[in-house]
Amino acid sequence: MTSKLTFRLMNEDDIDEVLKVEQASFSSPWSREAFYNEMTLNQFSVYVVLEDGEELIGYGGAWVVTDEAHVTNVAILPRYRGKKLGEALMVQLMDVVKEMGALKMTLEVRVSNMIARRLYSKLGFQEGGIRKNYYSDNHEDALVMWVNIK
């Protein structure tokens, strides 16, 4: 890891690199088409990428509708995990959606993902409920979490 970590908004040219992070991170990764649609068709989406020098090492996205942001996905390349980069990425994403007018942010997280749940709790997210059988790959429940970001 270099000391040249930077955040910026994602664009269409980042899709191939984002797909590498996505595929390394999730058992049911989003497709190229899904990210393309987020970049070109979804007027509510905003994505932030994290780069280490020239390498894209993480990304996070949300949909901002009126005053509410819904996190779509957040991921860091496996070899960069455990260095508080996921936390930095979430803080950056929260700042971006706040600038766009969001007052609240919500997300779903696998009930078994204790590392992510601890991170979200650290950032002020509160547990809001359970979505039964939310994840299509194994029908795991999702914990819904909320935070006020005003």
N, C-alpha and C positions, 0 to 999 in steps of 0.2 A: 504494500500500500504506500503510495506516495503521499506527500503532504499537500497535494493540489486537488483537494476535494471541492467540487462546485455543484451547485444546483442550477437548473434552468427549466423552463417550460418545455415539455415534449413537443416534437413536431413529427410530421409524416416520415421524415427521413430516419427517425429513430426506431421505427417499428422492428426492423430485423434484430437490432441489439436488445430491445425490450423483450422480444420473443425468446431470446436466449436466457434472460433472467427468469421470465415466466415459466419456461419449460424446465429449468433447473429448480424451480421453487414449488410447483403445484402438481398434484396428481391428475388434475383435469385442467390443463392450461388453456387459456384463451387462444383463439386462432388468429392468424394474420388478418383475416377479414374483420374480426371483432375489433382489433386495434385500429385498423384502417377506418372502420365506421366511426369509432370514437373520435378519431382525428378529423374526419371530413364531414360527417353527417350529424353528430350529436352536439347540438348547440349548448347543452348543459354540461358537457364534460370538460375537465381540466386535468392535465397530467404533469407531474414534475419528475424530472430525471436527476439522478445523482451520478456524477462522473468522478473517477479517480484518474486525473490526467486526461488522456484521450479515451479511456475505457468507460463505457456505461456500465455501472455496477448495481444500480437499483432504480426503482421507479415507484410512484404512487399516484393513484388517480381518484377522482371524485366527480360526482354529478352535483352541480349547484342549482337548486330550484328554489326561487325566491330567497328565503333566508335560511335554508337548510342545505347542508352538504351531506351526501351519502358516499362514503368511501367504497370504491369499486374493488380495488386491489392495491396491495403494497408488497413489494418484494425486494430482497437484496440477494446478490449472488452468494451461494453458500460459503465460499472462502472469505467473504467479507463480514460474515455474521459474527456476533459477539463483540463488536467494536463500537456499539451504540450508534451505528449508522442508521438503523431502522428508526430509532428515536429521533435522530436529526431529520430524517426524511419526513416523518410524520409531523414534526414541528413546522417544517417548511411548508408542507401541504396545508396544514391548519392556517398558517399565515396567509397563504395564497387565497384560500377560500374565504377567509375573513375579509381580505381586501375586496373580494367580489361581492360582499354583502351578507355572507352566511353568519348567522348568530349561533347556530347549533350544528353539530356534526354527529352522524350516526354510522355504524358499521356492524357487520356480522363477523363473528370469529368462531372457528370450530371450538366446541366445548372442551376438546382435548388439548388445544393449543395453549398451554399454560404460559409459555414464553411470551406470546403475543398478548395474552390477557393481562399479564403483569405489566407489560409495556403500556397498554392502553389505560390501565388503572393509574399508572404513574403519571400519565398525561391528563388525568382528570375524568376519564370516561367512567360512567356508572353503568351497572348492569340494568337492562331494561326489560328483558324477557327472553323467551326461548322460541326459536323457529324449529319445529319438529321436522326431522328428515330433510333438512335444508340442502345438504350437499349431495349431488347426484352420484358421485363416485362410490360412496359407501353409506349414504343416508344418515350421516352423522347430524346431530342437532347443531344449530348455530345459536350462540349467545348474542343477543342484540345489545349494543352498548351505545350510550349517548354522552355528549359533553356540550356544555355551553361555551362558546368561544368568543363572546362579545367583549 
